Amino acid sequence: VLDVNNVLWPVYRPVSPKVATDHSKREVLKDLIFVDGRYWESNLANIGPGSGLRDWVELEFDVPREAQEGTLIIHAINTHLINAVYDRVGVLLGDATLEFYNALENDRDLQDAVRRWIRECGLKVEVWNESVWEEVGVLPPEANAVPFVRGLRVETIAQTGNRMKMRLSSLTDVWKIDATQIEFALAQAIPLQDLRLLHVDASTGKDFSNDLSKSDERYAMLLPPDHVTLSFDARSAKRLKKPIYVVAAQGFLYEWFAAGRTTEHPVAATLGTATNRIEVLKLLLQHKEVFLAPIYEQWRRTREGSGS
């Protein structure tokens, strides 16, 4: 399993939690014990004023007496809440969208605000150490089209008796969790070996060989429906019983424009210049409940309409 730093860890005998409850005191173990496409998801109980807009799940694992460290494994998918965020930001920006992208590249305050929001949307993992919850890591959101799995090394096992309590928390309804497991074992990261690239065939006809031949600052940028077919010298992999192939890639900001808007939205028009609109957005980003209140109301209607 890959961790948040893309380091590969071996997992042999992971165990599931024995107890799982969420922020509404619901027993949710049945949703989290198997990798079966049956997800724990928010009931949107925490979107009212003063709620803090955060959800959490508390887990209890049986711990072997000699356990010192372990690897937590999360099977999950992120929701499409980001679409409601895009819609709201689009209303505020109006035709100043391109100016916003420019500010995102150059405005330090805006960059810091976005980084704080990425962390806010991450899945924070904490362990109970008999007095307080101690953070051991954060998994950033990464996909809402396909499920994914990530690992997190827990280097110090804190336990009460033969149980370890763990809490997973995030901004409300950003995460849907399929299963949680942990392996209590000392482990060493699995070293990766570069495969020699033999040939690159790109649908665009562009030669990406130099961009993909080594790990550097050069990337092959693909936009739908572009694709590349890679051929490697696999002789080194044939010596392995179970080869695992890892591709290093990076996503990028998708420049969205609200569909069907041929004229400036009246809300954006009242905010004046593009600079003013971006400053208003920066101000809103500092006040989580003010910014998210209308977004969650729209999102609640969307979920009710879809029956989820």
N, C-alpha and C positions, 0 to 999 in steps of 0.2 A: 504494500500500500504506500502511496506517495503522501508525504506530509505537506504542510503548508509551504515549506521551503523547497519542495520538489526533491526531497531526499527519500530514497526507497528503503522501506523497512520490511523485514520478513515477519509474517504472521502465520502461526501454525495451529494454535488451539484457542481461539478467542472465545470468551464467554459473554452471555447476554445478561442484562440487569435482572435482579430479582424483584425490584419494586420500581415503579415509574408513576409519578404524579405531575400534573402541570399546574399552571398559575391559577386555574379554577378549581383546584383540588380534585380534578378528575383522575381516576385510575386509568392510565393509558398504556400499561405494559403490553397489552395485546397488539397495539399499533407499532411498538418499537422492538419487539423481541425477534422478529424474523425479517429477512430481506424478501418481501413479498409484494411490494407495490401498494401496501396498505399503510398510508402515511398518517403520522400525527400532524395535525395542522391547527392553527389558531381558531378559537371560536369568536374572535373579535371582541372579547369581553373588556379588553384594555385600551379602547380607543376613545373613552370619554375624558372630559377635563380632569386633570389631576391624576390620571392613571399612570403617567410616566411612559405610556405607549411602548411597553416592553412585555414580551411573553417569556416564559421559562418552563423548563421541564427538569424535575429533580429525579435523579437516578440513585439506586443503591445496588452495589455489586458485592458479592461474596469475594473475600480476598484471602488468598493463601497466606499462612502465617509468615512465610519467608519472603513475601513479595516486597520489592524495593522500588521498582519502576514498571512501566507498562506502555502499551500502545493503544490509544483510544481510536476506534474506527467509526466514522459517521457515514451512513448511507443517506443521501438527501437529494433534494431538488429545491431550487428557489422559485417563489411564486412570480406571477406577472404583475405584482404591485407596481413595479417600476414603470409600467405603461401608464398608470394613473398619475404617477409623478411627472412623466414626460408631458402628459396632457396639460397638467396644471402649470408647469413651467412654460409651456408653449403659449398659454393664455397670457401669462405675465410678460413674456418677451415680445410677443407679436412678431413684427418683421425685423426684430433686433437679434435674431438667432445667430447669425454669422458673427455679429459683434460679441455675443456671449462666448462663442468658441474662441475668438481671439483673446478675450479676457481670461478664459480658462488656461490659455497657453502662457499668459504674461502677468496676470494679477496674483500676487502671492497670497493675499487674503482670501481670494476665491478658491485658490488651490488648497489652502489649509482647510477651508470650510468643507470642500468636497472630500478631502481625506478623512475629516472627522465623521462625515456621513457614511463613508465606506466602512469605517470601524463600527459605527452605530448599527449598521446593517449586518455586520459579521456575527458569527455564532460564537459568543464568549463562553469559554469552558472554565469552570471553577470547581475546586475541591474543598470540602469542609474539613478544617483542621482542628476541630473541637471547640473553636471559639469564633472564627470568622470564615467567610468564603474567600479562598485564595485563588486568584486568576492564574491559570497555567497556559493559556493560549487563546487565540482568536482565529477562527476559520473565516476567510472572506467569502462573500457570495460569489458564485461563479457560473451558474447555468440555470436557465428555466425552460430549456427545450428538452434536455435529456437528464436523467438522474446521474449523479456522480458519487464517488466515494473518496474520502480523505482521511488521513491518519494524523494523530497528534501525539507526540511523545510526552508522557507524564513521568518526569524524572524523580519525583518524590511522592511515594504513596503515603497519604495521610489516611488513617483509618480509626474507627471507633469500634473496639471489639474485633469482630471478623468481617465488618462491613466498611465499605468506602462510599461516601456520599458525594455525588457530583451534580453540578447544575449547568444546564445549557440555556443560554438566554440570548435574545436578540430583539431588535425592533419588531413590533407586532406584525405578524403575518408575512415576514420576509422568507421564512424557512418552512419547508415541509420535510419531516424526518421519517425515513422509512425504517431504519434500524440503527441501534447503537450496540457496539461490542467493545470489549477490551481484552487485551492479552497481558497478563501479569508475568513478564519475563524480561530478563536482561537481554538486550539485543544490540547488534552492531549493524550500522547502515550497510546496505548492499552496494558495493562499488559498481559504477556504470562504466562501460567500455564503448568507445566510439566505434561505429560501423563505417566502413569506407563507402562513400557514396559513389555509385557507378554511373547513374544516369538520372536525369530529371526530365520528365515530359510534362509541359504545362499546357493547359487548354487554351491559354492566350497566345501561345507561340513564343513567349518571352523566355530567354535563357536565364534560369534561376540557379544555375550550377554554383556560381561563386557565392551567391547569397546563402545557400543551404549547406555548403560543404563544411563549415565549421561554426562554432559558437562565437559570435562576435556581435557587432551592432547592426549588421545587415540582415534584413528580413525579406522574404518573399511575401508581398502583400496581396491577399486574395479577397475579392469581393464576389458575392453570389452572382452567377453560378460558377465562378472560376474554380479550378481544381488542379492539383499536381499529382503525378504518379512518380514515386521514388523507387529506384532500384538500388539495392545495397549488396555488398559482398558479405554473404551470410555464413562464411566458413567458421568464424569464431562462435556464432550462435549455435551452430550444429553440435558443438561439444556440450551444450547445456541440456539438461533434461526438460526444463520449462523456461524457455527464454521469454523475457518481458521487454517489450520495446517501448521506449519513452521518447516522445517528440516534444522538444522545447518550442513553445509558441507564445504569442502575446496577443491579447485582444486590443481593440482600439475603440475610441469613442465613435459611435454611430451618429452621424449628423441627421437628426430627425427633423422633419417639418410636419406640423399638424395637417392632417389630410382635410381637404375640402375648404381650406381657408384661403380665399383669393384676395381678401381685403384684410386690413388690420383689425384685430379684435378690439372692441370698444374698451375693454379693461386696460389693454396695453396702451391705447391712445390716450387715456387719462393720465398715464404716468410720464408722458412727455418724451424726451430724447432717449436714445438707446442707452446712453450712460446712466440716466436716471433709473431706467428699468433694471439694469444690472445691479445698481446700488440697492434698489428696493429688494431684489432677489437675495443679495448678500445679507441684508438685514433680516429678511424672513428666515434664512437658513440658520441664523443664530437663535431663533425662537422656535423650537421643535414643535410644540403643541399648536402654535398659531399657523405655522406653515402646513402641518399635516392634517389639521382638523377637516378642511374641505376635501382633501385627498382621500382620507379614510371614509368619509361619508359617500363619496363617489364609488370607492372600492367596495364598500358594504353593499351598495345597490347592485354593483356588477356581480358580486358573489351570489347574492340572492337570486339574481336573474339567471345565473348559470346553474343554480341548484346545489352549489358546493358549500 
